[in-house]
Amino acid sequence: MREVTQGAPDACIVGWAHSPFGKLEEPDLEALMARVARAAIEDAGISPDEVDAGFVGVFGEGFTDQGFPASLVLQSVPELRFKPVTRFENACATGSAAIHGALDFLAAGRGRFALVVGAEKMTATPGPKIGDILLSASYRKAEKDIEGGFAGVFARIAEAYFQRHGDQSDALAAIAAKNHANGVDNPWAQMRKDLGYEFCRRESEKNPYVVRPLKRTDCSLVSDGAAALVITDAETARAMGKAVRFRAAVHVQDFLPIASRDIVRFEGPREAWRRALAQAGLGAVTDLSFVETHDCFTIAELIEYEAMGLTPEGQGARAVLEGWTAKDGKLPVNRSGGLKAKGHPIGATGISMHVLTAMQLTGTAGAMQLPKAELGGVFNMGGAAVANYVSILERTG
């Protein structure tokens, strides 16, 4: 395999906006986009007519009968009329796919300012249909009959991990408890309640198994929400009020069928992290100040500790049980509460992770703020470790 070596993007985030996540009153995608699109432009301190292109992230099919969502952003930012605006989609990494579209646009010299908007309206869809829609991010030819939809896919991953490395139910409960405790400090989080380790560890009427060995507290939430970024080239960013630089931005795509991979190893995320750390000139993930990672299910966060190189294979439990990933640990992970507590409106998720990382790096994260925030890592994943995006961001100035 020939590896294409790329340098770090010459780009910076200079503005952002974020809606609450949860069951929102906004009736549709158009309203959710309107909540953040113009706000991000205003946050960047530019006028809407200075935006040269738009990049819109909305999940594939099913949550809305309004297809062709790219132009919906023009309803709230009419100054984008006659400018290029494109919809991006890559399962649960849809938001990061839109960001990469913007980075490519800027690298090509086609404009100075790119607006990236991600949104999803999920809660208006009936529960059983939600499960079927999400299962479209799996390989339906072989995986369509998995019990429990996508929760069942990750339950299979958890079972395989347990068979290879032993029962890790304690670690999964600790991840859930950590992220719910962190979510209390996030004003946009869908669930701002510290559930505690014991609640997350025990099966109960309020915390039943969804698909064994995953309980309700092991699964991310069905959410509505939106987030937006303004990105520009590094030279333009120098003259602006704030800027968060992309030190690395990597996308690695893997096979879709679970049967085609050693699913317990998360090889795609592992390769994405390897390339991103090299692109950023870093020796190890512990050179970062913190990480926002894709905890669609607690087993995902556990395996991601190993994929990012925080622990050896099979030892991911150590990272959470020994407090490494706590907010005061050596590498805080998901200080925002992660998808587990913050929520997971698919098209908005990757953009949200970048917004929250940018806020940490600029010291504007409020109650979530970490005392040391110089380099932040973002890992956003589509499907079961299929679409894998890693960004490494740093504050400037």
N, C-alpha and C positions, 0 to 999 in steps of 0.2 A: 504494500500500500504506500503510495506517495503522499507524504504529509505536506500540506501547503502551510508555509510559515508566514504569519502575518504579524505586523507590528500593532501596537496599541492604537485604538482610535484617537484621532486628534479632535476630540469633542468633549464638551462639558454640558452638564445639566445646569440651567440657569433659572428655571422656574418650575413650580409644581402646584398641584391641587389634589385634594383627596376628599371624597364624600364619606359619610358614615357607611359602614357595611352592616347588612342585616336585612330585615323585612322592611323595605322602604316604601313611602307613599308614592314616589314617582311611578307613573303607570307604565313606562316603557323605556327603551334604550335612548330614544331621543331626549327625554327629560333627564335621564341620568347623565348623558353626555353634556347637556347644557349646564349641569351643576358644576362641572370641572373645567370645561374647555376654555372659556373666557377667563376664568379665575386663574388658570395657570399662566396665561399670557400676561395678565395684569401682575401676577407675582414676579414674572421675569422683568417687568418694567419696560415692556415694549408695546407698541400699538398693534392691534390685530392685523393691519394691512402689511406689517413687516414680516409676518409668517409666510414662508415661501412654499410650504407643503404640509399636508396632514397625513398621519399614519394612524389607522383606527384598528384596534384589536377587539374582536367579538368572536366568541366560540362558534364552531361550525354550524350545526343545524339543530332546530327544535325548540329553543327557548323563546323564540319570537317568530311570528309569521311574516315579519317585515324583513325580507332579504335585502341584499345590497345596502348594507349599513354605512358605507363610507361617507356618503353625502349627507347623512343625518347631522354631522357636526356643523354643516353649513347653516342649519336652522338657528344655531346660537352664535355662530361666528360667520355671518354672511360675507365678511371681508375675504373669506377663502374662496369665494366664487371665481371660477375660471383658473384656479390653481390646482395642481395635482394633489388628489387625496385618494388613498388606497386602503382597502381593508386587508388585514393580515390575520392568519389563523394557523395555530400549531398546537391544538388541544389545550391543555392547561398552561402551556407556555406561550399562549397567544399574545399576551402583553409584551413579553420579551421579544417575540418575533417582530412586533410593530416597532419596538425600539431599534432593533437591528436594521429594519428598513430605513429608519431615520438616519442611523449612523452611516449607512451606505450612501444615502442621498447627499449627506454633507461631505463625505469623503470624495464623492464624484465632483464636488464643486458646483452642484446644481442650485445651491441656495445657501443662505446664512442661518435661517431659523426654521426648525422643524417642530411641529406640534404633534405629540403622541397622545392619543386618548384611548383608554380601554374601559369597557363597561359590560355589565351583564345584568339582566333581569331574570332571576331564577325562581323566586318564591311564588310567582303566579302560576307556575306549572305544577300539576298534580304529582305527588310523590312517586308513584310507580313509573310515570313517564320520565321523571328526572333521572331515575336509575337507568332507563333504557337509552336516554340521550347521552348520558355520560359513558355508557358502555360502547358508544360509537368510537371512543378513543382507544378501544382495544381491537384485537384482531378477530373480527366477528366470525370468520370462517371456522375458527377453532375454539373461540372463547365466548361465544354468544350465550351459551347455556350455563355459564358459571353462576352459581347461586349468589344472590345479593349484589349483582351488578359489579360496579367497580370496587366496592368494598370487598366483594368476594375475590376479585383479582388480587388485592393486597392481602387478603386473608391467606390466600395460597402462598404468597411470598413470605408471609410471617410463618406459616407452617413449615415451609422449606428451610427457612432460617433457623427455626427452633430445632428441626431435625439435625441440622448440621452443627449448630453451635450451642444447643441447649435452650430450655425455656427462658425467654427473656421478658416475661410478663411484668416483672418488677420494673425493668427499665422502661417499658412502654408506659406504665402508669406514671413513672417519674417524669417522662417527657411531657405527657398530658398535663400533669400537675404544674410543671415549670411554666409551660406556655400559657395555661390559664391564669397563673399568678402574674405573669408578665402582662397579660391582656388587660388586667385591672387598670394599668397605667396608660393604656392607649385609648384616647377619646373617640376614635373611630371604630373600635373593636365591636363586633357583634355580641360577644359574650364577655362582659367585664365582671367576672365572678371567680374568685379563688376557690376552686373546688376541693383542693387538698389531695394529698397522695392517697389516703385511705379510700376516699370516694372513688377515685380513678382506678384503684387496684381491685376493688370488689365488684362482682356482679350484683346488681340490685334492680329493683323495679324501675328506678330512675336511671340506671346505667346498665341496661341489658346488653347481651351479646347481639351485635348486628350480624356478623358471621364469625364464628369462632376461628381464631382466638381474639378477634377485635371486638371491643365493646363500643358503646356510643361515644365514650370519651376518647377513643382512639381514632375517630373519624372527623374530618373537617366538616364545616357547616355549609348548608345551602344558603346562598347569600345574593342580595342585590348590592350593587355598588359601582363606583367609577373612580378613576384616577387619571391624572394627566401630567405630562412633562413638556417643557420647552427645552430643546437641545440646540446648541450652536457649536461652531468651530472654536478651538481653543484661543485663537487670536482675538476673535470678537469677544469672547468671554472675559478677557483680561480687563476690558473697559467697563464691565458690568458690576453690579452691586454684590453678587455672590456667584460662585461657580464651583461645581463638583466635577472633577475630571474623571473620565474613563481611563483607568490605567490598563485595563484589559476588558475585552468583550469577546467571548467565545461561544460558538454554537456547534454542538456535536449531535448528529442524528444516528439512532441505532435501529436495528430490526424491530418491526412491530410485533410479530408473534413472540410470546413468552418462550415458546419451545425452541426458538432459534438462539436463545441466549442463556447464560448462567445467571438467572434473574436475581439470585441472592447477592451477587457481586456488584450490581449496579455499574457495569462496565462503562456505559455511556457517561454517566456523571463523573466517574473516576477519570476518564479521558478528558472531559471538559475542564475539570479542575486542574489536571496536570498541565494542559495547554495554557490555561488562564494564569496560573502561578508563574509559568515560564515567561509568558508575554509581559507580565507585570514586573519581572525581575525579582521575584520572591523565592525564597528557599523552601518555605513550608506554609501551610495554612495558619499556623500559629504566629506568623508575622502580621496577620490581620488583627485589627482591634475587636472585630465582631463579625458575625455572619447572619444574614437572613436567608433561611433555607426552606425548601418546599415540603412542609410537613402535612401533605394531604391526608396522610395516615401516620400514626406514631411510628410504625415500623419503617416508613420511608425516612423519617429523620434519623432513626437509629442507624440504618444502613448508610445514610449520607455522611454520618460521622466518619465512617470507614472510607467512603469514596473520596472525601476531601482530604484524607490523610491525617485526620486527627488521632485515630487509633489504628492499629493493625486489624486485619480482617478477623471477624468473630469477637472483637473486643469493644464494639461500640458502646455496650452497656456501661463500661467504665466511665465514659465521658459524662454521662448524666448522673450515674449513681455516686460518683466521686466529686460532683459539683463543678466539673470543668466548664460546662456549658451554661451554668447559672449566670445571672446578671453580674455577679461579682466574681465569676470564674475566670480562668485563663483565656477562654474564648467564648464570650457570651453568644448564644445562638437563639435567635427569635425573640429578641427583647421586645418586639412589637406584640408578642402573643402568637405570632405565626398564623398560618391558615387555620390552625386548631381553634384559636380564640378570636382572632381578628375576623375570620370568615374567608370565603373563597369564591367570589364572583369571577368566574373563570377569565373573561377577557381583561379584567382589571388587575388580576393578581400580580403578574410580573411587574406592571407599572407601579403598583402600590409598594412592592418590595424595594424598588429603586427610589421612590419618594421617601420612604421611611429611612432608608440608608442615607440619602442626601440630607435629611433633617438631622440625623445623628452627627454627620460629618460637619455640619454648619452650626452645631450647638443649639438647634432650635426644636429638639424633640420633646421638650417639656418634661413631664414626669417620667418619660421613657429614657431620658438622656443618660448616657453612660459617661463616666468621668474621663475615660480615654477613648477618643473616637477619631482616629487619624486615617485608617484604612478599613474599608468595609467590603465584605464579600456578599454577593447575591447569587443564589442558585434557584432557578425556576425550571420546573420539569413538566413536560407534557406526556401524558400516558404513563405507563409503568416503566420509567427510565428510558423513554424513546427519544423525545425532544429535550435536549439538555443545554441550558444556557447558564453561563457563569459570567458575571461582571465583577470587576474589582474597581472600586471607586475611592478617590482620595480628595480631601479638601484642598483647596488652593489658597495661597496667600498665608 
